[in-house]
Amino acid sequence: MTDLFNWLANHESGLSAIAAMMAIVAGVVVVLSPLGAGIRGFFSGDNKAGSGQSQPEQELASTKAQIIEINTPPPLITDKPSIAVLPFVNMSDDKSQEYFADGMTEDIITGLSCDSRLFVIARNSTFAYKGQSPDIRTVGKELGVRYVLEGSIRPINDRLRITTQLIETETGTHVWAEKIDRPAAEIFDIMDDVVDGIVIALCSNIRVAESDRAGRQRPEELNAWALCVRAEILFISQPDSEAVSRAIDLAQRATEIEPGYAASWALLAMLTSVRVTNGLSGNLAEDSEQALSLAGKALKLAPNDPHVLSCCGFAATWAGQAAQAIGYLERSLTINPNNSFARLYYGAALYCDTRLEDCLEQLQLFIQRSPRDLYIGVAIFHLALCYVSLKDYEQAEHEARVAIKHTPGFGWNYITLAMALSGLGRDSEAQAQIQQFNKLESVLTRQRIEDIFHLWIEEPKHVEQLISLLRQAWADS
């Protein structure tokens, strides 16, 4: 430890010159946000990290939108240390234990994010490196960070062997390292120790505030936590209708194993709200009410858990309670300002509340700080939809086309582009986009989309504008 503090003293000036990019966690949850139609094809694009395929050449937005180009490194700041946590490597021969390593990575990211003195890179951005052995200097440049944490985990019977190392990206210097061999039942204490060690290394001898830690509820049963992690991974890696149903089953089992674990109820609320937006719901009102009820259970158990708040904000948004969602998401961001999942859906909730300029601000902030996030396409989709509502149809067209390049299987992109083209009077092109949407989506009809608009958005004039553009593009339905 003495050597560590000597290193910090010699590098004090360097610690303030930190690159940053705000993060997400989805803290659990998912990191995902299957908003609406196209969930079956959301990850069907060819822009997987590490595939060697080119990124879109267009800028993510024009100067008006002030969005950075996808290949442009994130902007640097100088007031906080920034860190990226790479996916922990599962050293077990049993690949079914992969979720254990992923879950530990997520929880370490969440723990670090709750310290407002740090900038922590989004889980979705760092998981782009999963299965790779990237050069740490390259990671630092690509993510705009000064520090990277990497580690491995090997479950052996009822024990865990974990190695972690914190590396300064400019020089490759090892700042801090730890080897742990402890009972698996102590996994949450282990993660807290790792978080504390990193904070000490980056911020000298300061600790994560006890009030922040108190807000993060831990499960009593490891199985409940594991089920939630498996549900999230399933939902992210295979976000189709069948996967949604299976993820709901896993989350439901977690609530049965440990009824007092708020994260499982929050995850179940979020997944239930997905049914509302992707055409799985047979009754929008009933499923919306159920999602809100589940969110209420979660918040009663853990009212100050930022992950629970962000998931419940997601659920409330798509259950038609935007004002309520805004309250949850603002509280989540106050507790954990690095939660880019909350940032993205805060923007979406502001859109549904017809606070369009505020929506643009939050979405642009998300895109600037998380340019490698898996949900960058969803963020740009929301941006395009917001420009449609602002009647800036040229900008909306531009953003919708960028969104399609990122996520060509996400059906709502084509609906948004069709509405923008209708606004520009290019009806034949708009109708072509509706045809493309229909090739992707067999469940969502025009009437169901109109019903969803009515559910999401309270302002009548706002809804009428969207429906008018939709009908103009979908004139033969």
C-alpha positions as a Python dict, from the first residue, in 0.01 Angstrom:
ca = {
    (1, 'M'): (0, 0, 0),
    (2, 'T'): (294, 237, 73),
    (3, 'D'): (419, 183, -282),
    (4, 'L'): (74, 269, -412),
    (5, 'F'): (63, 604, -234),
    (6, 'N'): (417, 684, -348),
    (7, 'W'): (303, 619, -705),
    (8, 'L'): (3, 847, -656),
    (9, 'A'): (222, 1124, -515),
    (10, 'N'): (448, 1107, -820),
    (11, 'H'): (151, 1111, -1059),
    (12, 'E'): (-71, 1363, -886),
    (13, 'S'): (-75, 1599, -1180),
    (14, 'G'): (-155, 1319, -1420),
    (15, 'L'): (-458, 1213, -1221),
    (16, 'S'): (-632, 1538, -1307),
    (17, 'A'): (-573, 1502, -1681),
    (18, 'I'): (-832, 1238, -1733),
    (19, 'A'): (-1032, 1154, -2035),
    (20, 'A'): (-1396, 1085, -1978),
    (21, 'M'): (-1709, 949, -2113),
    (22, 'M'): (-2018, 901, -1903),
    (23, 'A'): (-2146, 558, -1863),
    (24, 'I'): (-2436, 333, -1830),
    (25, 'V'): (-2510, 53, -1643),
    (26, 'A'): (-2742, -53, -1690),
    (27, 'G'): (-2696, -152, -1385),
    (28, 'V'): (-2838, -408, -1441),
    (29, 'V'): (-3073, -390, -1634),
    (30, 'V'): (-3016, -430, -1910),
    (31, 'V'): (-2850, -238, -2062),
    (32, 'L'): (-3087, -269, -2308),
    (33, 'S'): (-3379, -93, -2426),
    (34, 'P'): (-3585, -266, -2673),
    (35, 'L'): (-3813, 21, -2744),
    (36, 'G'): (-4095, -84, -2964),
    (37, 'A'): (-4109, -275, -3285),
    (38, 'G'): (-3803, -427, -3431),
    (39, 'I'): (-3685, -578, -3106),
    (40, 'R'): (-3646, -904, -3296),
    (41, 'G'): (-3398, -740, -3526),
    (42, 'F'): (-3242, -483, -3298),
    (43, 'F'): (-2905, -653, -3293),
    (44, 'S'): (-2930, -798, -3641),
    (45, 'G'): (-2708, -531, -3800),
    (46, 'D'): (-2359, -605, -3922),
    (47, 'N'): (-2185, -348, -3703),
    (48, 'K'): (-2063, -581, -3430),
    (49, 'A'): (-1755, -470, -3247),
    (50, 'G'): (-1439, -636, -3363),
    (51, 'S'): (-1591, -757, -3688),
    (52, 'G'): (-1360, -542, -3897),
    (53, 'Q'): (-1654, -382, -4075),
    (54, 'S'): (-1656, -6, -4130),
    (55, 'Q'): (-1856, 235, -3919),
    (56, 'P'): (-2099, 472, -4088),
    (57, 'E'): (-1913, 745, -4270),
    (58, 'Q'): (-2172, 1008, -4203),
    (59, 'E'): (-2156, 1218, -3891),
    (60, 'L'): (-2400, 1115, -3623),
    (61, 'A'): (-2566, 1450, -3665),
    (62, 'S'): (-2518, 1787, -3827),
    (63, 'T'): (-2365, 2089, -3660),
    (64, 'K'): (-2713, 2185, -3549),
    (65, 'A'): (-2742, 1865, -3350),
    (66, 'Q'): (-2382, 1896, -3231),
    (67, 'I'): (-2331, 1520, -3247),
    (68, 'I'): (-1984, 1379, -3285),
    (69, 'E'): (-1887, 1146, -3565),
    (70, 'I'): (-1890, 780, -3466),
    (71, 'N'): (-1514, 738, -3517),
    (72, 'T'): (-1422, 1057, -3329),
    (73, 'P'): (-1270, 991, -2986),
    (74, 'P'): (-1485, 1115, -2697),
    (75, 'P'): (-1406, 1464, -2567),
    (76, 'L'): (-1149, 1492, -2290),
    (77, 'I'): (-1213, 1652, -1954),
    (78, 'T'): (-965, 1730, -1682),
    (79, 'D'): (-1155, 1733, -1355),
    (80, 'K'): (-1213, 1363, -1277),
    (81, 'P'): (-1039, 1028, -1319),
    (82, 'S'): (-1203, 812, -1583),
    (83, 'I'): (-1202, 435, -1597),
    (84, 'A'): (-1329, 152, -1818),
    (85, 'V'): (-1394, -193, -1674),
    (86, 'L'): (-1333, -460, -1938),
    (87, 'P'): (-1541, -779, -1922),
    (88, 'F'): (-1392, -1020, -1672),
    (89, 'V'): (-1265, -1341, -1831),
    (90, 'N'): (-1427, -1667, -1728),
    (91, 'M'): (-1135, -1905, -1669),
    (92, 'S'): (-1361, -2200, -1598),
    (93, 'D'): (-1397, -2481, -1850),
    (94, 'D'): (-1770, -2462, -1781),
    (95, 'K'): (-1896, -2196, -2023),
    (96, 'S'): (-2231, -2191, -1843),
    (97, 'Q'): (-2045, -1994, -1574),
    (98, 'E'): (-1994, -1707, -1821),
    (99, 'Y'): (-2283, -1515, -1667),
    (100, 'F'): (-2096, -1513, -1336),
    (101, 'A'): (-1805, -1317, -1482),
    (102, 'D'): (-2041, -1083, -1671),
    (103, 'G'): (-2249, -1021, -1361),
    (104, 'M'): (-1944, -940, -1153),
    (105, 'T'): (-1823, -696, -1419),
    (106, 'E'): (-2162, -521, -1418),
    (107, 'D'): (-2171, -488, -1042),
    (108, 'I'): (-1819, -344, -1025),
    (109, 'I'): (-1917, -88, -1291),
    (110, 'T'): (-2228, -2, -1091),
    (111, 'G'): (-2030, 34, -769),
    (112, 'L'): (-1774, 265, -929),
    (113, 'S'): (-2045, 468, -1103),
    (114, 'C'): (-2202, 553, -770),
    (115, 'D'): (-1894, 755, -675),
    (116, 'S'): (-1952, 1100, -825),
    (117, 'R'): (-1578, 1169, -823),
    (118, 'L'): (-1521, 923, -1107),
    (119, 'F'): (-1629, 900, -1469),
    (120, 'V'): (-1707, 537, -1548),
    (121, 'I'): (-1750, 411, -1902),
    (122, 'A'): (-2072, 238, -1995),
    (123, 'R'): (-2108, -135, -1961),
    (124, 'N'): (-2230, -155, -2319),
    (125, 'S'): (-1924, 30, -2446),
    (126, 'T'): (-1675, -193, -2265),
    (127, 'F'): (-1854, -518, -2347),
    (128, 'A'): (-1773, -448, -2711),
    (129, 'Y'): (-1430, -589, -2618),
    (130, 'K'): (-1568, -917, -2479),
    (131, 'G'): (-1382, -1220, -2610),
    (132, 'Q'): (-1089, -1007, -2728),
    (133, 'S'): (-743, -930, -2590),
    (134, 'P'): (-717, -564, -2684),
    (135, 'D'): (-409, -349, -2636),
    (136, 'I'): (-479, -137, -2329),
    (137, 'R'): (-329, 173, -2492),
    (138, 'T'): (-572, 131, -2782),
    (139, 'V'): (-865, 91, -2544),
    (140, 'G'): (-762, 411, -2370),
    (141, 'K'): (-762, 602, -2698),
    (142, 'E'): (-1088, 451, -2827),
    (143, 'L'): (-1283, 515, -2507),
    (144, 'G'): (-1105, 832, -2399),
    (145, 'V'): (-1001, 697, -2058),
    (146, 'R'): (-687, 711, -1849),
    (147, 'Y'): (-741, 384, -1662),
    (148, 'V'): (-861, 35, -1750),
    (149, 'L'): (-950, -245, -1508),
    (150, 'E'): (-922, -600, -1634),
    (151, 'G'): (-961, -926, -1450),
    (152, 'S'): (-1050, -1293, -1452),
    (153, 'I'): (-1264, -1522, -1241),
    (154, 'R'): (-1236, -1897, -1188),
    (155, 'P'): (-1515, -2068, -990),
    (156, 'I'): (-1378, -2381, -819),
    (157, 'N'): (-1639, -2575, -627),
    (158, 'D'): (-1766, -2329, -367),
    (159, 'R'): (-1478, -2084, -397),
    (160, 'L'): (-1385, -1802, -635),
    (161, 'R'): (-1036, -1721, -754),
    (162, 'I'): (-1027, -1367, -889),
    (163, 'T'): (-744, -1155, -1026),
    (164, 'T'): (-777, -784, -1106),
    (165, 'Q'): (-536, -521, -1227),
    (166, 'L'): (-574, -150, -1282),
    (167, 'I'): (-364, -14, -1569),
    (168, 'E'): (-277, 342, -1671),
    (169, 'T'): (-349, 345, -2046),
    (170, 'E'): (-95, 600, -2165),
    (171, 'T'): (208, 411, -2035),
    (172, 'G'): (70, 64, -1959),
    (173, 'T'): (180, 104, -1596),
    (174, 'H'): (12, -123, -1342),
    (175, 'V'): (-136, 106, -1077),
    (176, 'W'): (-295, -158, -856),
    (177, 'A'): (-349, -534, -856),
    (178, 'E'): (-524, -787, -637),
    (179, 'K'): (-554, -1166, -614),
    (180, 'I'): (-851, -1303, -425),
    (181, 'D'): (-939, -1657, -318),
    (182, 'R'): (-1258, -1656, -114),
    (183, 'P'): (-1587, -1845, -71),
    (184, 'A'): (-1837, -1783, -351),
    (185, 'A'): (-2094, -1678, -93),
    (186, 'E'): (-1882, -1366, -29),
    (187, 'I'): (-1904, -1243, -389),
    (188, 'F'): (-2075, -916, -302),
    (189, 'D'): (-1817, -835, -34),
    (190, 'I'): (-1548, -918, -289),
    (191, 'M'): (-1695, -674, -540),
    (192, 'D'): (-1713, -399, -276),
    (193, 'D'): (-1346, -463, -191),
    (194, 'V'): (-1249, -435, -558),
    (195, 'V'): (-1442, -108, -590),
    (196, 'D'): (-1278, 34, -278),
    (197, 'G'): (-933, -66, -399),
    (198, 'I'): (-982, 114, -730),
    (199, 'V'): (-1120, 427, -564),
    (200, 'I'): (-825, 436, -327),
    (201, 'A'): (-586, 396, -620),
    (202, 'L'): (-748, 672, -824),
    (203, 'C'): (-850, 919, -555),
    (204, 'S'): (-580, 864, -295),
    (205, 'N'): (-712, 752, 43),
    (206, 'I'): (-1080, 826, -4),
    (207, 'R'): (-1360, 570, -2),
    (208, 'V'): (-1693, 525, -169),
    (209, 'A'): (-1938, 711, 48),
    (210, 'E'): (-2129, 484, 280),
    (211, 'S'): (-2452, 659, 181),
    (212, 'D'): (-2398, 561, -182),
    (213, 'R'): (-2335, 199, -89),
    (214, 'A'): (-2642, 193, 135),
    (215, 'G'): (-2854, 282, -166),
    (216, 'R'): (-2742, -27, -358),
    (217, 'Q'): (-2947, -319, -237),
    (218, 'R'): (-2778, -660, -232),
    (219, 'P'): (-2969, -986, -255),
    (220, 'E'): (-2958, -1235, 29),
    (221, 'E'): (-2971, -1523, -217),
    (222, 'L'): (-2696, -1558, -478),
    (223, 'N'): (-2937, -1757, -697),
    (224, 'A'): (-3174, -1461, -730),
    (225, 'W'): (-2889, -1239, -847),
    (226, 'A'): (-2768, -1505, -1091),
    (227, 'L'): (-3115, -1546, -1242),
    (228, 'C'): (-3142, -1171, -1302),
    (229, 'V'): (-2800, -1164, -1466),
    (230, 'R'): (-2897, -1456, -1691),
    (231, 'A'): (-3224, -1282, -1784),
    (232, 'E'): (-3040, -964, -1875),
    (233, 'I'): (-2779, -1144, -2084),
    (234, 'L'): (-3049, -1342, -2263),
    (235, 'F'): (-3240, -1024, -2334),
    (236, 'I'): (-2933, -844, -2468),
    (237, 'S'): (-2792, -1123, -2680),
    (238, 'Q'): (-3118, -1251, -2828),
    (239, 'P'): (-3384, -979, -2798),
    (240, 'D'): (-3670, -1146, -2982),
    (241, 'S'): (-4020, -1233, -2863),
    (242, 'E'): (-3919, -1576, -2738),
    (243, 'A'): (-3624, -1432, -2548),
    (244, 'V'): (-3848, -1172, -2384),
    (245, 'S'): (-4077, -1446, -2258),
    (246, 'R'): (-3785, -1656, -2131),
    (247, 'A'): (-3627, -1354, -1961),
    (248, 'I'): (-3959, -1277, -1792),
    (249, 'D'): (-3968, -1637, -1662),
    (250, 'L'): (-3616, -1602, -1518),
    (251, 'A'): (-3698, -1271, -1350),
    (252, 'Q'): (-4020, -1419, -1212),
    (253, 'R'): (-3823, -1710, -1062),
    (254, 'A'): (-3587, -1461, -899),
    (255, 'T'): (-3880, -1286, -730),
    (256, 'E'): (-4005, -1622, -602),
    (257, 'I'): (-3664, -1725, -464),
    (258, 'E'): (-3613, -1392, -289),
    (259, 'P'): (-3927, -1175, -274),
    (260, 'G'): (-3734, -898, -102),
    (261, 'Y'): (-3481, -846, -384),
    (262, 'A'): (-3590, -522, -552),
    (263, 'A'): (-3378, -561, -866),
    (264, 'S'): (-3572, -868, -974),
    (265, 'W'): (-3905, -684, -946),
    (266, 'A'): (-3759, -387, -1136),
    (267, 'L'): (-3632, -614, -1412),
    (268, 'L'): (-3970, -785, -1432),
    (269, 'A'): (-4141, -445, -1458),
    (270, 'M'): (-3910, -343, -1741),
    (271, 'L'): (-3959, -664, -1935),
    (272, 'T'): (-4336, -640, -1892),
    (273, 'S'): (-4332, -289, -2038),
    (274, 'V'): (-4141, -426, -2338),
    (275, 'R'): (-4448, -636, -2417),
    (276, 'V'): (-4642, -311, -2452),
    (277, 'T'): (-4405, -162, -2707),
    (278, 'N'): (-4315, -457, -2930),
    (279, 'G'): (-4654, -600, -3018),
    (280, 'L'): (-4659, -888, -2769),
    (281, 'S'): (-4930, -733, -2553),
    (282, 'G'): (-5287, -847, -2602),
    (283, 'N'): (-5412, -562, -2385),
    (284, 'L'): (-5204, -244, -2362),
    (285, 'A'): (-5389, -109, -2059),
    (286, 'E'): (-5359, -431, -1855),
    (287, 'D'): (-4990, -486, -1930),
    (288, 'S'): (-4915, -119, -1858),
    (289, 'E'): (-5091, -143, -1525),
    (290, 'Q'): (-4902, -461, -1441),
    (291, 'A'): (-4566, -300, -1527),
    (292, 'L'): (-4643, -4, -1298),
    (293, 'S'): (-4752, -237, -1018),
    (294, 'L'): (-4427, -434, -1042),
    (295, 'A'): (-4226, -112, -1042),
    (296, 'G'): (-4410, -4, -729),
    (297, 'K'): (-4305, -325, -552),
    (298, 'A'): (-3943, -269, -650),
    (299, 'L'): (-3937, 90, -531),
    (300, 'K'): (-4101, 3, -200),
    (301, 'L'): (-3814, -238, -135),
    (302, 'A'): (-3529, -14, -256),
    (303, 'P'): (-3640, 347, -311),
    (304, 'N'): (-3283, 479, -342),
    (305, 'D'): (-3123, 211, -560),
    (306, 'P'): (-3019, 388, -884),
    (307, 'H'): (-3050, 72, -1090),
    (308, 'V'): (-3399, 2, -959),
    (309, 'L'): (-3498, 362, -1026),
    (310, 'S'): (-3370, 352, -1383),
    (311, 'C'): (-3551, 27, -1463),
    (312, 'C'): (-3872, 158, -1312),
    (313, 'G'): (-3832, 479, -1511),
    (314, 'F'): (-3801, 272, -1828),
    (315, 'A'): (-4115, 77, -1737),
    (316, 'A'): (-4317, 387, -1647),
    (317, 'T'): (-4223, 560, -1974),
    (318, 'W'): (-4358, 283, -2194),
    (319, 'A'): (-4654, 223, -1964),
    (320, 'G'): (-4773, 575, -2043),
    (321, 'Q'): (-4662, 757, -1727),
    (322, 'A'): (-4391, 989, -1857),
    (323, 'A'): (-4408, 1241, -1572),
    (324, 'Q'): (-4370, 962, -1318),
    (325, 'A'): (-4083, 815, -1518),
    (326, 'I'): (-3903, 1149, -1526),
    (327, 'G'): (-3911, 1160, -1146),
    (328, 'Y'): (-3759, 812, -1118),
    (329, 'L'): (-3490, 879, -1378),
    (330, 'E'): (-3390, 1214, -1230),
    (331, 'R'): (-3347, 1049, -890),
    (332, 'S'): (-3141, 772, -1048),
    (333, 'L'): (-2911, 1023, -1220),
    (334, 'T'): (-2874, 1224, -900),
    (335, 'I'): (-2750, 914, -719),
    (336, 'N'): (-2549, 777, -1012),
    (337, 'P'): (-2469, 1047, -1273),
    (338, 'N'): (-2270, 790, -1474),
    (339, 'N'): (-2575, 576, -1554),
    (340, 'S'): (-2608, 625, -1929),
    (341, 'F'): (-2900, 381, -1942),
    (342, 'A'): (-3090, 624, -1719),
    (343, 'R'): (-2965, 915, -1933),
    (344, 'L'): (-3096, 760, -2254),
    (345, 'Y'): (-3441, 685, -2115),
    (346, 'Y'): (-3457, 1018, -1935),
    (347, 'G'): (-3440, 1166, -2285),
    (348, 'A'): (-3713, 927, -2403),
    (349, 'A'): (-3937, 1015, -2108),
    (350, 'L'): (-3889, 1387, -2175),
    (351, 'Y'): (-3996, 1324, -2535),
    (352, 'C'): (-4316, 1153, -2422),
    (353, 'D'): (-4379, 1449, -2190),
    (354, 'T'): (-4342, 1679, -2495),
    (355, 'R'): (-4037, 1853, -2348),
    (356, 'L'): (-3865, 1831, -2683),
    (357, 'E'): (-3571, 2068, -2636),
    (358, 'D'): (-3483, 1900, -2306),
    (359, 'C'): (-3510, 1564, -2482),
    (360, 'L'): (-3258, 1674, -2746),
    (361, 'E'): (-3015, 1790, -2479),
    (362, 'Q'): (-3018, 1458, -2294),
    (363, 'L'): (-2992, 1245, -2608),
    (364, 'Q'): (-2703, 1449, -2743),
    (365, 'L'): (-2530, 1418, -2407),
    (366, 'F'): (-2573, 1040, -2418),
    (367, 'I'): (-2437, 1013, -2774),
    (368, 'Q'): (-2138, 1237, -2704),
    (369, 'R'): (-2038, 1045, -2394),
    (370, 'S'): (-2115, 689, -2508),
    (371, 'P'): (-2032, 674, -2880),
    (372, 'R'): (-1950, 301, -2867),
    (373, 'D'): (-2259, 204, -2670),
    (374, 'L'): (-2459, -84, -2812),
    (375, 'Y'): (-2767, 135, -2792),
    (376, 'I'): (-2629, 424, -2990),
    (377, 'G'): (-2875, 331, -3266),
    (378, 'V'): (-3170, 354, -3028),
    (379, 'A'): (-3050, 694, -2907),
    (380, 'I'): (-3028, 823, -3265),
    (381, 'F'): (-3375, 681, -3334),
    (382, 'H'): (-3512, 884, -3044),
    (383, 'L'): (-3326, 1187, -3176),
    (384, 'A'): (-3491, 1143, -3518),
    (385, 'L'): (-3835, 1104, -3361),
    (386, 'C'): (-3780, 1421, -3161),
    (387, 'Y'): (-3691, 1615, -3478),
    (388, 'V'): (-4011, 1483, -3640),
    (389, 'S'): (-4210, 1629, -3351),
    (390, 'L'): (-4020, 1957, -3383),
    (391, 'K'): (-4119, 1957, -3754),
    (392, 'D'): (-3755, 1970, -3857),
    (393, 'Y'): (-3812, 1699, -4112),
    (394, 'E'): (-3480, 1733, -4296),
    (395, 'Q'): (-3286, 1676, -3975),
    (396, 'A'): (-3523, 1395, -3882),
    (397, 'E'): (-3458, 1225, -4215),
    (398, 'H'): (-3083, 1253, -4164),
    (399, 'E'): (-3093, 1108, -3812),
    (400, 'A'): (-3330, 827, -3910),
    (401, 'R'): (-3098, 717, -4192),
    (402, 'V'): (-2802, 716, -3951),
    (403, 'A'): (-3008, 509, -3707),
    (404, 'I'): (-3086, 257, -3981),
    (405, 'K'): (-2716, 220, -4057),
    (406, 'H'): (-2656, 128, -3695),
    (407, 'T'): (-2958, -99, -3647),
    (408, 'P'): (-3111, -198, -3982),
    (409, 'G'): (-3337, -455, -3816),
    (410, 'F'): (-3504, -209, -3577),
    (411, 'G'): (-3848, -147, -3727),
    (412, 'W'): (-3924, 183, -3557),
    (413, 'N'): (-3640, 344, -3754),
    (414, 'Y'): (-3838, 296, -4075),
    (415, 'I'): (-4158, 432, -3921),
    (416, 'T'): (-3970, 745, -3814),
    (417, 'L'): (-3806, 788, -4154),
    (418, 'A'): (-4145, 744, -4323),
    (419, 'M'): (-4298, 1017, -4107),
    (420, 'A'): (-4007, 1251, -4182),
    (421, 'L'): (-4045, 1191, -4557),
    (422, 'S'): (-4420, 1251, -4531),
    (423, 'G'): (-4343, 1584, -4364),
    (424, 'L'): (-4120, 1670, -4661),
    (425, 'G'): (-4397, 1579, -4907),
    (426, 'R'): (-4205, 1280, -5048),
    (427, 'D'): (-4496, 1040, -5016),
    (428, 'S'): (-4376, 765, -5249),
    (429, 'E'): (-4047, 739, -5059),
    (430, 'A'): (-4238, 735, -4730),
    (431, 'Q'): (-4455, 449, -4852),
    (432, 'A'): (-4142, 255, -4949),
    (433, 'Q'): (-4020, 282, -4590),
    (434, 'I'): (-4353, 148, -4463),
    (435, 'Q'): (-4313, -148, -4696),
    (436, 'Q'): (-3968, -211, -4548),
    (437, 'F'): (-4118, -192, -4198),
    (438, 'N'): (-4385, -447, -4291),
    (439, 'K'): (-4116, -688, -4408),
    (440, 'L'): (-3963, -672, -4062),
    (441, 'E'): (-4279, -661, -3854),
    (442, 'S'): (-4581, -887, -3892),
    (443, 'V'): (-4748, -804, -3561),
    (444, 'L'): (-4753, -426, -3536),
    (445, 'T'): (-5030, -275, -3747),
    (446, 'R'): (-5084, 93, -3811),
    (447, 'Q'): (-5371, 95, -3563),
    (448, 'R'): (-5156, -63, -3294),
    (449, 'I'): (-4884, 198, -3352),
    (450, 'E'): (-5144, 473, -3320),
    (451, 'D'): (-5264, 315, -2994),
    (452, 'I'): (-4904, 310, -2868),
    (453, 'F'): (-4861, 679, -2954),
    (454, 'H'): (-5177, 757, -2756),
    (455, 'L'): (-5042, 554, -2462),
    (456, 'W'): (-4697, 713, -2461),
    (457, 'I'): (-4784, 1078, -2520),
    (458, 'E'): (-5037, 1280, -2324),
    (459, 'E'): (-5032, 1600, -2533),
    (460, 'P'): (-5314, 1561, -2795),
    (461, 'K'): (-5160, 1791, -3059),
    (462, 'H'): (-4834, 1602, -3038),
    (463, 'V'): (-5011, 1269, -3094),
    (464, 'E'): (-5226, 1410, -3377),
    (465, 'Q'): (-4917, 1531, -3565),
    (466, 'L'): (-4750, 1188, -3549),
    (467, 'I'): (-5066, 1002, -3649),
    (468, 'S'): (-5130, 1240, -3940),
    (469, 'L'): (-4779, 1179, -4076),
    (470, 'L'): (-4811, 804, -4019),
    (471, 'R'): (-5141, 785, -4208),
    (472, 'Q'): (-5000, 992, -4491),
    (473, 'A'): (-4720, 737, -4533),
    (474, 'W'): (-4943, 435, -4464),
    (475, 'A'): (-5232, 559, -4675),
    (476, 'D'): (-5348, 221, -4804),
    (477, 'S'): (-5398, 68, -4455),
}
